[in-house]
Amino acid sequence: MGKNKLKKFAEINSFSNVIQPQPDHIITRFDYRGRWNETFFRNSHPIVLEIGCGKGEYTVGLARAFPEKNFIGIDIKGDRIWKGARDALDQGLHNAAFLRIQAQNINAFFGRDEVAGIWLTFPDPQPRKSREKKRLSSPWFLKKYREILAPGGPIHLKTDNRGLFEYTLAVIAEEGHLLACHTVDLYADEHISEPFVKVIRTYYEKKFLDEGRAIHYLKFFLHGAS
């Protein structure tokens, strides 16, 4: 492991906006579960998650744009989280936090109806059929989201991967979820008006755009939750 990565791991241990739970919290009870507003943010604002946040561009960008909401970036890679957490601290964003966990354990850390919205920004497409369950828009994950997402809470997906985009559309249709909008080329589509969806760009998104790749986007609501 490089010295720079080791330095980042050491620094995030001191960051007030990074939560790194102990392994036993997955099995027992996490202190903030169902009480994030009360025990961490100290307000009653809606909580929005960026799952697989990487460097946290959306967590930081949305927190800056919407001070009346709280945003939590979730990722297992500490060296990636470091960038977003550092930016949030430098900008004085008290409504941005980062949770270092595996996404599949999300239900151990959030209570029923505690989350107001979810962003999936350029997740690993997991193209092999044997890894379908690991796709963040798979029925397996959507079932997990249903347990924590409040009624009317939207799920957003941004990806450069056409296969993941079409797979997610198929899952939405097969399970009867409500598709609000979708496009195969976000930046060429004038009908997409979701606030900041075209303004905030992740590290990978900038890279993909430079390579001439189209960015796919969709927004949907879980069946029975809208």
N, C-alpha and C positions, 0 to 999 in steps of 0.2 A: 504494500500500500504506500503511495507517494506521500511525501511530507505535507504537501498542500491539502490532500484529503484528510490526513491525520489532524492538521490544524483546524480544518472546518468541523470535524467531529468534536474536537475539544471545545471549540467556540460555541457550538449550538447547545452544549450542556449548560452554558451560562445564559442563553437567550430566554428572556421571560415569556416570549410568545411561541416557544416550542415545547410541546408535551411529548415526552418519550415514556410511555407506560412500561411497567415491569411485566414480564411474561405471565405472571399469575393473575393479572387483571383480566386476561382473556377467559380464564376459567372462573374467577370469582366475580367481584363487582368493581367497576371503575368508578372512582369518586365523583367524576363529573357527569356520569351517565344520567340523563334526564334532568340535569341541573346545570348545564353549561352557562345559561344566562345568569343564574344565581351565583354560582361559585367561581366562574372564570371571567366572563365579560362584564358582570355587574350591571346588566341592563336587561330590558325585555325585548330587544330587537330580534327580528327573524334571523335564523342561522342558515347559511348556504354553504354547501360543501363543494370543493373541487377535488374529486377522487382521482388519484394518479396525477398529482399536481406538478410533478417534476420540479422546475425552478420556481413555481408558484406565480407565474405572470398573471393568471386570472384572479387568483386569491388577492394579490396586491392591487391589481388594476381595478377590480370591482370594489374592493374595500375603500379605495380612494374615491371612486365615483359615487358610491352609495354609503355615506357615513351612518345612515339610519338602519343599516343591516350589519350583521356579523358574518365573517367569512373564515372558513377553516379549510386549509389545504392538507390533503392526506397523501402520504407517500411513505415508502419504507426506506428510501435512499436518503440518508442523512446529509450527504454532500450536495444533493440536489436541493433539499429543503433549505439548506444554509443560505442560498442566494435569495429566495423569497423572504425568509425570516429576517435576514440582514436588511433588505430593502424596506420591509415594513417598519422595522425599528428606526432606520434612518429617516423615514418619512413621518414618523410619529403616528402610525396607524394603529390605534388601540383596538380596532374592530377586525384585525387580521391575526390569525393564529395558525399554527401548523401542528399536525398530529402525526407522529411517526409510527405507523402501524401497517400491517398487511391489510389490503382492502377487504379480504374475505372475512376479517374479524370485526367489521364495522358495527355489527349489532351489539357487540359487547361494550361499545363506547357511546352509543346514542340511544335514547329512549323513544318510545312510540310517539309519533307526530312531532318530534323535536326538531326536525329539519324542514326548512321551507323551500329548498330547491337544491338541485344537484347539477354540477357541470362535469362532463367527461371530455377532457381536452387532449386530443391526440393520444388515446390509450393504445397500448400494445394490441394489435389486431388479433393476435393468437390465431393465425390462419389454419393451423392443423385442426382437423375435425376432432381429434382426441383431446384437444385443449379448449373446446367450445365453452365449457363451464367457466373458464378463466376470463372470457371476454366480459368486459365491464357492462355490456348491454345484453348479456345472456339472460334467459328466463331465471336462471339460478341467482344471478345478482339482482334482477328486478324484484324477485321475491324478498330479498334482503332489504332493498330500498323501501318496499311497501311497508315494512315494519317500522321504519323511522321517518318516512316522508309524510308530512301533514297533508290533509286534503287540499287539492288545488296546487300542490307543489310541482313545478315543472322539472323535467330532466332535459338537459341540453347535451348534444354530442357534436363535437368538431373533429374531423378526421380527414386525412389525405387518402385513406385506404378505401377504395370503392367497394371491396368485398365486405368490410366491416359495416360500411354505410348501408349496403343493400341487405345484409344479414339483419341489421337492426330494424330496418323497415319491415322485413318479413316477420320478425318477432312481434313488432307492434301490431301488425295486421292479424297474425295468428292468435294472439292473446287478447285482442279486442281493446287495446289501449287507444287513446285519443291522440292522433297525430295533428299537431297544431300547424307546423310548417316544415318544409324541407327543401333543399336545393343541392344539386350536384356541383354547383360552381358559385360559392358564396359571394365572391367579389365581383361577379358578373351579373348577379341577380339583384335587381333594384327593388324587388318586392319584399325582401327580408328586412324588417325594421326593428328587430330585437336590439335594445340599447347596448351599445359597446361591443356587439358580437364581431363587428368588423374593425373596431378601433384597437382592441387589445389583441396582441399577437404573441404567441409563445415562441420560444427559441426555435423549436422544430417547425412551427408554422412559417416563420421567416425563411428558414432553410428550404422548406418545400416550395414556397412561392418563388424563391430565387431560382429553383430548378424547373419552374414552369408547371408545377403540379396544381391541379384544381383542388380547392378546399371544399369538402362536403359538410353540410350542417343540417341538423334537424332538432326539433323541439317537440316533446310529447308529454302527455300526462298518463299516469297509470290508471287502468280501468277501475272505476269505482272510487277514484280518489280526486276527481276533478269536480 
